């Protein structure tokens, strides 16, 4: 029997558990759910529960729950969800002090046990956490990316679909920049079935959708009351993992390390990129108009400030 892919999920809370389930449903490979020793029992239970679900559905993927990072060795993909979630009233940046210490530990384990894996970071504040993990773990630039733009673009697409009462399949959108309140939905380049979005919605309604997209995570934190979003973030990360594992060459907005594109060098920032067996294989640079460039520059200044606060 051919070797199945191995996906390691670091942090087996709501997002991590859903990632394990989605990977099994997609038949992407076997999954290791890793978390700290204090929650080893629930993590093992979550893996066992999903294995039994797989038996009902005839899915061959096997899940293992563990508190030993060595069990992740040999993983093709590592998806990092570890960190404290936001609570109502908190910004993503409020998590810096706590989550950067968690990411330091994760990075050391990745360096020791999974140095050749493609690493996808979800932990917030995203742009700073992926920067820290990359630097500490010493990963190749193309083998690590942050999941943010896929989720932000999905939120934007849903809001447009809802407003126009059209199929989500026909809404094409791209959200660039940092994963924060200064993210940049490029409305000029968005379309519905090829029809420019800006011709379909009045300016005020479109502006409201842009603002709701920027605050999309906070809206869910307020609604849940006890944590942040997990279904959509999990699916977004799995879509990235799938493109890598199956070499699908999908072009997706991800936080990739830039080398002069968009005037940015050495930072991770949300841009369209091709994901395939080579990881982040290509970054696409879009010609921006003056107002769009100004918004992107503002977003980058916020990212630089967050990264600086990590003291890495």
Secondary structure, DSSP 8 states (H G I E B T S, - for coil): -----EEEEE--SHHHHHHHHHHHHTT--EEEEE--GGGHHHHHHHHHHHHHHHHHHT----EEEES-GGGGTT-SEEEE--S----TT--GGGGHHHHHHHHHHHHHHHHHH-TTSEEEE--SSHHHHHHHHHHHHT--GGGEEE--HHHHHHHHHHHHHHHHT--GGGEE--EES-SSTT-EE-GGG-EETTEEGGGTS-HHHHHHHHHHHHTHHHHHHHHHSSS---HHHHHHHHHHHHHHHTT--EEEEEEEEEESGGG-EEEEEEEEEEEETTEEEEE------HHHHHHHHHHHHHHHHHHHHTT-
